[in-house]
Amino acid sequence: MGKLLGIYHYAGGGDPVAEADYFYTQTKNYVGEAVPALDWEEYQNPKFGKDLN
């Protein structure tokens, strides 16, 4: 129908790896068909984007 499909995830501030794994398992059938979007708010999710090394 000519419409784009998007899949959205709001980074909740929990374990980043667990959130990514969950997002992937829920959306893996749409890889190549949908545009993934991550909503990351730095002030609300300080764990994301930090170098843990």
mmCIF file of the C-alpha atoms, coordinates in Angstrom:
data_MODEL
# 
_entry.id   MODEL 
# 
loop_
_atom_site.group_PDB 
_atom_site.id 
_atom_site.type_symbol 
_atom_site.label_atom_id 
_atom_site.label_alt_id 
_atom_site.label_comp_id 
_atom_site.label_asym_id 
_atom_site.label_entity_id 
_atom_site.label_seq_id 
_atom_site.pdbx_PDB_ins_code 
_atom_site.Cartn_x 
_atom_site.Cartn_y 
_atom_site.Cartn_z 
_atom_site.occupancy 
_atom_site.B_iso_or_equiv 
_atom_site.pdbx_formal_charge 
_atom_site.auth_seq_id 
_atom_site.auth_comp_id 
_atom_site.auth_asym_id 
_atom_site.auth_atom_id 
_atom_site.pdbx_PDB_model_num 
ATOM 1  C CA . MET A 1 1  ? 0.000  0.000   0.000  1.00 0.00 ? 1  MET A CA 1 
ATOM 2  C CA . GLY A 1 2  ? 3.034  2.253   -0.084 1.00 0.00 ? 2  GLY A CA 1 
ATOM 3  C CA . LYS A 1 3  ? 3.117  2.920   3.646  1.00 0.00 ? 3  LYS A CA 1 
ATOM 4  C CA . LEU A 1 4  ? 6.286  2.627   5.680  1.00 0.00 ? 4  LEU A CA 1 
ATOM 5  C CA . LEU A 1 5  ? 6.363  0.483   8.793  1.00 0.00 ? 5  LEU A CA 1 
ATOM 6  C CA . GLY A 1 6  ? 8.194  1.618   11.899 1.00 0.00 ? 6  GLY A CA 1 
ATOM 7  C CA . ILE A 1 7  ? 8.990  -0.250  15.090 1.00 0.00 ? 7  ILE A CA 1 
ATOM 8  C CA . TYR A 1 8  ? 9.594  1.831   18.196 1.00 0.00 ? 8  TYR A CA 1 
ATOM 9  C CA . HIS A 1 9  ? 11.316 1.244   21.517 1.00 0.00 ? 9  HIS A CA 1 
ATOM 10 C CA . TYR A 1 10 ? 11.535 3.609   24.460 1.00 0.00 ? 10 TYR A CA 1 
ATOM 11 C CA . ALA A 1 11 ? 14.713 2.933   26.439 1.00 0.00 ? 11 ALA A CA 1 
ATOM 12 C CA . GLY A 1 12 ? 13.328 2.403   29.911 1.00 0.00 ? 12 GLY A CA 1 
ATOM 13 C CA . GLY A 1 13 ? 16.586 2.788   31.788 1.00 0.00 ? 13 GLY A CA 1 
ATOM 14 C CA . GLY A 1 14 ? 16.905 -0.845  32.809 1.00 0.00 ? 14 GLY A CA 1 
ATOM 15 C CA . ASP A 1 15 ? 19.606 -3.238  31.647 1.00 0.00 ? 15 ASP A CA 1 
ATOM 16 C CA . PRO A 1 16 ? 20.516 -2.029  28.121 1.00 0.00 ? 16 PRO A CA 1 
ATOM 17 C CA . VAL A 1 17 ? 21.470 -5.518  26.902 1.00 0.00 ? 17 VAL A CA 1 
ATOM 18 C CA . ALA A 1 18 ? 18.234 -7.047  28.194 1.00 0.00 ? 18 ALA A CA 1 
ATOM 19 C CA . GLU A 1 19 ? 16.186 -4.289  26.551 1.00 0.00 ? 19 GLU A CA 1 
ATOM 20 C CA . ALA A 1 20 ? 17.997 -4.728  23.235 1.00 0.00 ? 20 ALA A CA 1 
ATOM 21 C CA . ASP A 1 21 ? 17.560 -8.505  23.372 1.00 0.00 ? 21 ASP A CA 1 
ATOM 22 C CA . TYR A 1 22 ? 13.850 -8.140  24.108 1.00 0.00 ? 22 TYR A CA 1 
ATOM 23 C CA . PHE A 1 23 ? 13.356 -5.596  21.326 1.00 0.00 ? 23 PHE A CA 1 
ATOM 24 C CA . TYR A 1 24 ? 15.143 -7.850  18.844 1.00 0.00 ? 24 TYR A CA 1 
ATOM 25 C CA . THR A 1 25 ? 13.208 -10.985 19.784 1.00 0.00 ? 25 THR A CA 1 
ATOM 26 C CA . GLN A 1 26 ? 9.911  -9.112  19.441 1.00 0.00 ? 26 GLN A CA 1 
ATOM 27 C CA . THR A 1 27 ? 10.770 -7.497  16.093 1.00 0.00 ? 27 THR A CA 1 
ATOM 28 C CA . LYS A 1 28 ? 13.212 -9.867  14.339 1.00 0.00 ? 28 LYS A CA 1 
ATOM 29 C CA . ASN A 1 29 ? 10.591 -10.905 11.788 1.00 0.00 ? 29 ASN A CA 1 
ATOM 30 C CA . TYR A 1 30 ? 10.461 -7.304  10.560 1.00 0.00 ? 30 TYR A CA 1 
ATOM 31 C CA . VAL A 1 31 ? 14.198 -6.896  9.824  1.00 0.00 ? 31 VAL A CA 1 
ATOM 32 C CA . GLY A 1 32 ? 14.477 -5.433  6.331  1.00 0.00 ? 32 GLY A CA 1 
ATOM 33 C CA . GLU A 1 33 ? 10.795 -4.485  6.274  1.00 0.00 ? 33 GLU A CA 1 
ATOM 34 C CA . ALA A 1 34 ? 10.483 -1.918  9.056  1.00 0.00 ? 34 ALA A CA 1 
ATOM 35 C CA . VAL A 1 35 ? 12.465 1.073   10.238 1.00 0.00 ? 35 VAL A CA 1 
ATOM 36 C CA . PRO A 1 36 ? 13.557 0.641   13.866 1.00 0.00 ? 36 PRO A CA 1 
ATOM 37 C CA . ALA A 1 37 ? 13.497 3.676   16.143 1.00 0.00 ? 37 ALA A CA 1 
ATOM 38 C CA . LEU A 1 38 ? 15.001 4.059   19.610 1.00 0.00 ? 38 LEU A CA 1 
ATOM 39 C CA . ASP A 1 39 ? 13.758 6.796   21.917 1.00 0.00 ? 39 ASP A CA 1 
ATOM 40 C CA . TRP A 1 40 ? 16.580 7.485   24.371 1.00 0.00 ? 40 TRP A CA 1 
ATOM 41 C CA . GLU A 1 41 ? 16.244 10.377  26.794 1.00 0.00 ? 41 GLU A CA 1 
ATOM 42 C CA . GLU A 1 42 ? 19.635 11.013  28.408 1.00 0.00 ? 42 GLU A CA 1 
ATOM 43 C CA . TYR A 1 43 ? 18.216 12.679  31.502 1.00 0.00 ? 43 TYR A CA 1 
ATOM 44 C CA . GLN A 1 44 ? 15.771 9.809   32.105 1.00 0.00 ? 44 GLN A CA 1 
ATOM 45 C CA . ASN A 1 45 ? 18.057 6.926   31.151 1.00 0.00 ? 45 ASN A CA 1 
ATOM 46 C CA . PRO A 1 46 ? 21.564 7.623   32.448 1.00 0.00 ? 46 PRO A CA 1 
ATOM 47 C CA . LYS A 1 47 ? 22.664 3.965   32.067 1.00 0.00 ? 47 LYS A CA 1 
ATOM 48 C CA . PHE A 1 48 ? 22.384 4.081   28.295 1.00 0.00 ? 48 PHE A CA 1 
ATOM 49 C CA . GLY A 1 49 ? 25.312 5.560   26.425 1.00 0.00 ? 49 GLY A CA 1 
ATOM 50 C CA . LYS A 1 50 ? 27.805 5.088   29.253 1.00 0.00 ? 50 LYS A CA 1 
ATOM 51 C CA . ASP A 1 51 ? 31.093 3.319   28.639 1.00 0.00 ? 51 ASP A CA 1 
ATOM 52 C CA . LEU A 1 52 ? 31.050 0.452   31.118 1.00 0.00 ? 52 LEU A CA 1 
ATOM 53 C CA . ASN A 1 53 ? 34.684 -0.563  30.548 1.00 0.00 ? 53 ASN A CA 1 
# 
